[in-house]
């Protein structure tokens, strides 16, 4: 990974996370941006979940096969486009990987919140931050409006966003990161809990 731009995705191995769609988008990016071949690595961390359910085992095999096919088509002796690992990492290790990544690729098909998006933003160096690419269908999109918001079902648009994120100027990266970080800092757990309790105390409409 050293010396190359890093794209990171961190998800449970679950159908709702859109990992297969994301691989298709990265493949499309490599097809349409040949100048980035050999210069970028996509690290997908996907700890296994519900391994006793056959459908989830099918998901694991399908994603592994897709990663292998893309690596076979585009990889070189000194470059593997996709690093795909099925294990969990400590919070401190993930924070280091987030901070090192030029792009955080968070593109679930549907998600209630998705804390990975927030963790990625919080881990960035504000002087030289990475860029968050976020699914419009994740709850975090409501707060992270300055991210590059994408439709995870459209691999072409996600591929365009990857290219945009990798080539984005430092000034624009800082501006987007500062905007998201300010919102997340204000809407912390204390703020959320207070708002939640206030809603509970409101009188129901008559």
N, C-alpha and C positions, 0 to 999 in steps of 0.2 A: 504493500500500500504506500510505502514511502516514495515521495517524489511525484505522486499522481494525485489529481483531484479525487476526493472521496465523496460518494453519495451514500447515504445510510438510510436503511429502513429497519424498524424494530417493531415486530408484531407477534402476537400469538399465532400459531399455525391454525387459522380459522378461515372459513369461507368468506366471512364478512369483511375481512381485511383487504381483499382485493389484490393479493400478492401476485397471482397469475396475471391479472390485468397489468400490474405494474411491470412485470417482466416483459410483457408484450410492448409496453411503452418504451422501456429501455432498449429493447431490440430495435424498435422503430427509430429511436434516437441514434443508435449506432449506424443504421442504414442511411439516415438523412444528414448526419453530421460526421462524415468520414474523417474530418480533421481532428476529431476528439478520440479516435481509436488509439489505444496505447497510452492515453493521457488521463483516463478516468477509470475508476473502479467503483462498482456498485456493491456494497456490503449489505446483504439482507440477513438479519438475525431473526430467526423464527423458532422459538422454543416450541416443542411439540405439545399438543393439548388433546385431551380426549382420545388417547391412542387406542382405547378399547373399542371405539366406534369405527366400523369399516369405512364409512364415508370420509372420515378424517385421515385415515391411512391412504385413501385414494388421493386426497388433496396433497399429502406429503409426497407421494410418488409423482404426481403430475407436476408439481412445482420443481422437484429435483430433476425430472426429465427435461423440463423447459430450460432450466438453468444450464444443464449439460449441453443441450442442443445449441443454445446461444453461445456458450463458451467454445464449442466445437466449430461454430461457423465464423466467429470473429477473433478468437484468441490467438495469441502468438506464443512463441517459446518463452518469452520474458514478460508476458502480460496475460492475465486471466480477467476478462471483463467483469464477471460476477463471482463474488465470494458468498456462498450460501451456507449458513451454519444453523444447526438445530439444537442449540443449547442456550441456557440462560447465562447472563453475565451480571456481576455485581453492579450496584448503582454507581459506584465510583468509576468503574471501568466504562460503563455506558456513558457517563458524563464526559469522560475523556474522548471517547469515540465521537460523541455528538459535537464536541468542541472542535475536533479535527476535521469534521465533515464540511465540505463546501455547500452541500445540499442535504436537507432533510426531506425525505420523500415519504409523506404520510398521506396515503390515498385509499382509505377504506371505502368500500361500496356503501356502507352505512355504519355509523358509530354514534353512540350516545354522547361522548365527549372527546375522547382520545387524548390522554395525558402525554403521550409521546411527543405530540406537537409542542406542548408547553415546555416539556423537559428539554427539547432540542433548543428552543429559543432561550431558555434560562441558562443553558450551558455555554452559549456563544460568548466569544470575546467581543465586547461592544465596539472595539476599535477596528476589528477586522471580522465581522460576523458572516456566518453562512446564510443561506437563503432557504426559507421554508416553502415547500410545495405541498399544498394541503387540499384534500378533497372538499368540495362544496357540501358533501353529505356527512361530514363530521361535525359534531356539536361545537368543537373548538373553532370552526370557521366563523362563528358568530362574533368571537372576540379577536380572532387573528385575521382581520380584514386586509391587513397589509401584506399578508402572505400571497404567493402566487396561487390563486384558487383555481382548481381544475375539476373537470368531470372525469372521474376514474374509469368510466366506461368508454372513453374516447382516447385510445392510445396515441393518436396523432397529436391531440392538443397537449397531452402530458409530455410527449417527446419535445414539443415546442417549448414548453415550460422548463424542461431540463436544460435545453440549450440556452434559454434566456437566463436561467439562474447561474449557470456556469460562466457566462460572459458578462454578467451584471457588474456595473461599475461599483467601486468602493463607496462612493457617496450614496448611491441608491440603496446598496445593501445596508449601510448604516441607518439611513432614513427608515427603511422598512422594519429593521430590527428594533429601533428605538420606539417606533409606533406600537408594535406588538408588545414589547416589554413593558411599556407604560401601562397599557390596558391590563395586562396580566398582573402587574404589581398592585394595581388598585383593586382588582377583583380577586383578592386572596381568600383564604379559607375563612378568616374572621368576617370579611365582608359578605361572603356567600351565606355563612351560618346566620348572620344578623338579618339578612334579607329573607332567608327562608323562615325564620321565626316570626318576622314581621308579617309575612304572608299568612302564617298559621293563625296569628292573632286578629287578623282582619275579620270584621263581621261579614258573614255570608250575605249575598244580595237577597233582598226580600221580594 
